[in-house]
Amino acid sequence: MTENLVYIANAGDADYGITVAELDYDNAGLNVIQRVTEISECHYLNLHPNGRYLVATTMDEGVQIVSFAIDSDGLLSLISRQPAAGSSPAYVWVDASERNALMVNYVVGEERGNIRVYPIDGEGRLGASSEHIEHEGSGPNPERQEVSHPHMIVTTPDNRFAVVPDLGTDMIYLYALDTAAGALRLAQTLDLPPGAGPRHVAFHPSLPRMYVINELDSTMATFAYDDDDNWTRLSVLSTLPDGYVQPAGRPNTCADVHVHPNGKFLYGSNRGHDSIVIYALDADGRPKLLEHEATRGAWPRAFMVDPRGQYLVVGNRHTDNAAIFSIDADSGSLTYRSSVAMSAPIAFKMRG
């Protein structure tokens, strides 16, 4: 059972911050086995590379980064807390060396967000922050890009760089990661079109390609990179159907992005249009729009593709439900199978 478990961040007003559920491969469902009440309003979570720990962010006590032990049944127990030095934690990640937990705050009060690094020991305990970085700059959208808003931090597949998309500055920051010191050094930046608002990235499982979903202009960008650390933007495509007219007062904003394990398909979430956009990836990793699938709920902030590539699970934040779709591995198409009620699901992680 423990290999089928999904860890879900809940950001609503319920008395639990994380849901642990079993993905039922036979019946396309999620069976809840634990609701974690040791923290409230979890804004993001991620698994430690060794699978024995989980790190998360919570709004508890002025915003914190926390860690949990995972027992033999996959259940969570809180083991450490550290202050997060922000007011809207957006992402957390443990690098492949297993030495550092990386996180970003989207905003600090009404000021720009920041990047933080925390040592994590062999027993999953977090230490005091070893790094604090803030970005200068802004973007053309006066309501959303008045200051820097880092929205994600994740390492490249070789663990050499930490990648930080900054929604406020329309840039991707690449930091050289010193795993021993828990330190980051800016190596280079990648530009997105003005007003794009880069939010999340995903890497192809076998090709040197990175996909960036842009929140504010509803686009998907593709970057190529090589062993000499040269990065090239290959394309920028819309995530919305041709001819779609956005409702006044409710513009679409994109959120999450994932590549199918077989490397043939790319998925992204549209909030407002409330859909998953599906692209086919050619042999060079370039996307081509295929279709859209309604998420059976409102405001799909996050989703996941399970490691087998059989199911896509999406969290509809505003309707408090997680919808499960089966995936056709030949066409990439989604078929709706079931829905589970839960408080504001906004992040999903499953053991690979």
Sequence and secondary structure as in RCSB ss.txt:
>XXXX:A:sequence
MTENLVYIANAGDADYGITVAELDYDNAGLNVIQRVTEISECHYLNLHPNGRYLVATTMDEGVQIVSFAIDSDGL
LSLISRQPAAGSSPAYVWVDASERNALMVNYVVGEERGNIRVYPIDGEGRLGASSEHIEHEGSGPNPERQEVSHP
HMIVTTPDNRFAVVPDLGTDMIYLYALDTAAGALRLAQTLDLPPGAGPRHVAFHPSLPRMYVINELDSTMATFAY
DDDDNWTRLSVLSTLPDGYVQPAGRPNTCADVHVHPNGKFLYGSNRGHDSIVIYALDADGRPKLLEHEATRGAWP
RAFMVDPRGQYLVVGNRHTDNAAIFSIDADSGSLTYRSSVAMSAPIAFKMRG
>XXXX:A:secstr
 GGGEEEEEE SSSS SEEEEEEETTTTEEEEEEEE SS SEEEEEE TTSSEEEEEE GGGSEEEEEEE TTS 
EEEEEEEE SSSSEEEEEE TTSSEEEEEEEEETTEEEEEEEEEB TTS B S  EEE      S TTT SS  B
   EE TTSSEEEEEETTTTEEEEEEEETTTTEEEEEEEEE  TT  EEEEEE SSSSEEEEEETTTTEEEEEEE
 TT  EEEEEEEESS TT    TT   EEEEEEE TTSSEEEEEEETTTEEEEEEE TT  EEEEEEEE SSS E
EEEEE TTSSEEEEEEGGGTEEEEEEE TTT  EEEEEEEE S EEEEEE  
